[in-house]
Amino acid sequence: MKKFLKKYFPKKFINYLSYLINWNHKVYSLRDDINFETNLSDFFVWSNNCYRIEFVAENLRSLITGKKIEVTHNFIFFNEEGELINSQKYQTNNFFEKILLDSPHESPKGKYFSFIHYVDSETSLYEIFDNYGLKKINEICEQNRGYTIYYPQENKYSGAVVHGNFGGISKNFLKRATYNSRKHIYTPIYKFEEQENYDLVFNNPTNKYLIIKIHLNESDKIINLNIPTFGTKFFSLTNYTGSISFESKLAICRPLIFRNPAPNCQGNFDVFHS
């Protein structure tokens, strides 16, 4: 059957057919084609209560070629309601760059909000691949990932490091994350402890209003979070032991968890994905 389809139908039609068959399990939308001009970013979380936040950014062009190539790392911030509030730029030719991010607002409101990261350069990926003789590949785009380092207090030399949430957001704000017709329930393999405090932070990378139900599995309690597109919401969890499940129409729905969140000088601060 596959050979028949490949023989008589164009590749684009086969891609769409495959997408429709697996509709409720796809994480990205097929609304727009990807190519060498597309930059996709994960969705990162900013904490207003941390003393400082750094970002470890990679230079894909230098990593591919083994040479230093000038790039600009762009950061765009959205408040908890998903409104654009700030942008920052940093130029470098290093393979990896640890960037100290400025506070995105002089008097920020809200405890957590989100940002995206993408890279600009006069040297395009198309040029690089073309120089290597790779001329027939076009369905490739630039995925701008990175790691955020959170420092919970002043004079703290080691911070908690974590990568971004699932995003798939382009530099022109196109949101490729799918909003499924069926609900998904995700239960992380993690036991929350009563003696610890947690902030469960969610952001919305889709183009629709997102509803997340937080199920405290050791009780009958259910918490609803309503998150606008590009928005960020959180739930503070205290005095609870056991597991938690997250119900939503996202293919991937997991929070960024701040354990004993900042400000914290006790040495028990951590940030991780569930």
N, C-alpha and C positions, 0 to 999 in steps of 0.2 A: 504493500500500500504506500509506504514512504517513497519507494522508488518511482511509483506511478505519479504521485503528486509532484515530486521534484522534476519529473520529465515533462509534464504537461502544464504545470502552473508556475507563475513567477514566484521568486523567493519571498517577496513582500506578502503575497497572499498566504503562503505557507506559514509565515511568521504570525500573521493575524489569526489564522486558524488554530495554531498551537496555543496562542494567547487565550482565545475564547474557550478552548477545551479546559484550560487550567485557570479559568477566570478568578475563582475564589482563593487561589493560592499564590497569585502573582503579587509582587511587592511594588512593581513599577507600572506606570501607565504607558500605553502605546500612542498617546495623543500626538506626540511629536517625535520625529526621527532624531537619533543621536548621530553626531559626527564630530570631526576634529575641532569644531568651533564651540562645542558644548562643554560647559564646566558644571559639574554636579558637586554639591557640598553635602556633608553630613549636617546635622542640626545640633549645635552645641549649647550648653547651658551656662549662663552667667549667674554668679552669686554676689549679691550686694554686700553680704556680711563677711566675706573673705577679705583678709588684709590686702592680698594681691593675687592676681591671676596671670599665669603665663600660658603661652600657646606654642607647642612644638610643631612647626610647619615644615613640610618636605618640598623640595624642588625637583619635580618629576623630570624636567628637562636635563638637569645636571645628573640625576641618577641614571637616566637612560644613556646619556652620551659619555659620562665620566669626566665631563668638563664643567667648569663654572660658567653658568649662564644667568644673566640678570633677569630677575622676576620681581613682580610686585604682589605681595600678599595683601588681599583686601578682606576686611571684616565689616559686616553689616549687622547692626543690632536692632532688635525688635522688643518692645516692652511686653508686659504680661498680657496685654490685649491684642498683640500682634501688630502694633503700629511702629513704623520705622522711626528710630530715634537718633541713630548715629552711624557713622562709617569711619574707618581708620585704614591707613595704608602704610606698608613697610616694604622698603626695597632691599634686596639682598641678592648675592650670587652664591651663597653657601648651599651645600647639599641639604642640610637641615639648619633651621634657625629657631632658637628659643626667643620668643617675642613677649615682652612685657606689655600687656594690654592696658590701655587707659580706661578709667571708668567712663562708660558710654554716656553719662548724663551728669550734669553738675549737681542736681538734687534728685537722684533717682527714686522713684516710687516703686514699691513692690520688692519682695525678697529675691525672687528669681525671674530672669527672663532669658532670651535666647539670641544666638547669632549664627551667621553662616560665614564660610571662608571660601574664597576662590582666588585663583592666580591669573594674573595678566603678564604677558611677555611679548616682546617684539619677535621672538623666535617661537613659531607655532609648532605644535606636535606634528602637523602635516609635513612641515619642512624636514623635521628630524627623521620621520619614518621614510619620507621620500629619499633622503640622503642614504638611508640604509637599503634602498631598493625595494621597499615595501609599498607598492603603488595601488594594490587592489583591495586594500582594507579601508573601509569608510565608516562602518558601524562601530566606531571606537570613540569614546569621549574621555575627557579629563575628569577624574574623580579626585576632588580636593579633600583629603582627609586630614587628620592631625590629632594631637593630644592636648587636652587642657590640664594644667597643673593648678590645683587650688591650695592656697596657704591660709590656714585658719587663724593665724595670729602674727603679730609683728615679731621679727627676729626668729621666725621659724624657718629653718634652712631646708627642710624636706617637706614637700607637699604631697597631696594625693593626686595621682595621675589617672586619667580615664579618657577613652576616645569618645567621639560624639554619638548622639542618638541617631537612629535611622532617619535619613532625610531625603536625599535625592532632589535637592532644590538647586535650580540653575541660577546663574548669576543675574539673569533678568527676571528672577523671582518666579519662574515656572516651577510648579510643585508637581513632581512626577510620582510621588507616593500615592498608591491606590487607596480608595475608600471602598471596601468590599460590601456586597449586598448581604452577606452573612456575617454574623457575629463570631468572633474568635475569643476563646478564653485561654489565657496563658498563666501558668502557675510556676514561678521560678523555684529552683531547688535551693531554697534559702530559708533558714529558720530565724525569724525575728525574735529578739530577746527582750524581756520585760524591763531589764535594767538599762537598756539602751534607748536613746531617742533617735528618730528617723524623720527626714523629710523626703517624701517620694515625689520627684519632680517629673512632670510630663510636658512635652511640647507637641504642637500640631503641625506636621509637615504637609498636610493635605489642603485642598482648595475648598473643603467643606467644614462646617462646624462639627467638632468632634466631642462625643460623649463617652466617657470612660467610667465604668463601674468598678470600684475597688471592693472586693469581697474579703472580709476578715474571716477566714475559714474556721477559726476556733470559736466564733460567735455568729450571731445572726445579723451582724451589722454590715450594711452596704453603704459606701460613700460614692456620690456622683460628682464627677468633675466635668464641667462644660468648658471647652477650650476653643476659642476662635482660631481661625487660620493664622499661622505664625505665632500664635499665643502660647503662653506658658502658665501652668497652674501646678500647685503642689498640695500635698496632704501631710500634715504633721502627725506622726504615729508615736504614742507613748503608752507605757504600761500594757504592753501586749506581747504575748509569746505565741508563736505558731507560724503558719504559712498564710500567704495572701495570694489571691488570684485577681487578674485584671481582664475585664470584659470590654471589648470594643469591636469596631469594624475595621480596625487596622490589621494587616497581615502580621505586622510585628508591633507589639505594644508592650514596652517595658520601660520603667522609669529609670532615671538617674537617681540613685539613692545616696543621700548625705547622712552618714551615721554620726551621731553626736555633732550636729552641724555647727558651723562657725557663727559667732566668735567662740573659739574653744582653745583654752590653754592647758587642757588636761592630758593631752597626748593620746587621746582615743578617737580622734577625728579620722574619718575615711570617706571616700567617694567611690562608688562602683556601680556597674550595671547588674541588674538582677537576672 
